[in-house]
């Protein structure tokens, strides 16, 4: 049975009829065709499906639509685009932190949630912030370095304003 739900997705207000028992990841991928959010383990263990809900990271495979009423949600599609790449995305490219790319949307969103709260995290803080995201390709060093670089870029941009 479909019911009305209202929330903000990538800075766009939505009011839709949906099955509130549907998982958020399925709604994003299947209904809205936002396929940047990846499904890995379906158990909230790998972080591939990470999104930001009201400023905090969440595994979208564990969130039901009925839980997001009134929430502000950011997916990887809400961060930047080809013409306006987000500093975190740029830093991941510059540091070679992208290999297969499967975990990267979740890693980037975990980095964004971290940097939104702490614009100058140390290595240990970065490690803790991405500890819910598993990567089989990079060994994490390049990802950690990319997050540090993004932090520097974002601080510079803030100072330029």
BELNORUR-V161527 format. One record per backbone hydrogen bond with DSSP energy under -1.0 kcal/mol. NH is the residue of the N-H (numbers start at 0). CO is the residue of the C=O. E is the energy in kcal/mol with one decimal. If there is no record, write none. Layout:
[[NH/CO/E] [NH/CO/E]]
This chain:
[[2/17/-3.0] [4/15/-2.6] [6/13/-2.1] [7/70/-3.0] [8/11/-2.9] [9/72/-3.2] [11/8/-1.2] [13/6/-3.4] [15/4/-2.6] [17/2/-2.7] [21/18/-2.0] [23/62/-3.5] [24/59/-1.8] [26/22/-2.1] [27/23/-2.9] [28/24/-2.5] [29/25/-2.8] [30/26/-1.2] [31/26/-2.0] [33/27/-3.0] [34/32/-1.1] [37/47/-1.6] [49/46/-1.7] [50/57/-2.3] [51/73/-2.5] [52/55/-3.3] [53/71/-3.3] [55/52/-1.8] [57/50/-2.4] [59/48/-1.6] [61/58/-2.2] [64/21/-2.7] [65/19/-2.4] [66/63/-2.3] [67/64/-2.0] [69/5/-3.8] [70/67/-2.6] [72/7/-3.4] [73/51/-2.6] [77/74/-1.7] [78/75/-1.4] [89/85/-2.5] [90/86/-2.3] [91/87/-2.1] [92/88/-1.9] [93/89/-2.8] [94/90/-2.3] [95/92/-1.3] [96/91/-2.6] [106/102/-2.3] [107/103/-3.2] [108/104/-2.1] [109/105/-2.2] [110/106/-2.5] [111/107/-2.4] [112/108/-2.5] [113/109/-2.1] [114/110/-3.1] [115/111/-2.3] [117/113/-2.9] [125/121/-2.2] [126/122/-2.6] [127/123/-2.2] [128/124/-2.2] [129/125/-1.8] [130/127/-1.0] [132/129/-2.2] [133/45/-3.2] [143/139/-2.9] [144/140/-2.4] [145/141/-2.3] [146/142/-2.2] [147/143/-2.0] [148/144/-2.5] [149/145/-2.8] [150/146/-2.2] [151/147/-2.0] [152/148/-2.7] [153/149/-2.8] [154/150/-2.1] [155/151/-2.4] [156/152/-2.4] [157/153/-2.0] [158/154/-2.2] [159/155/-1.7]]
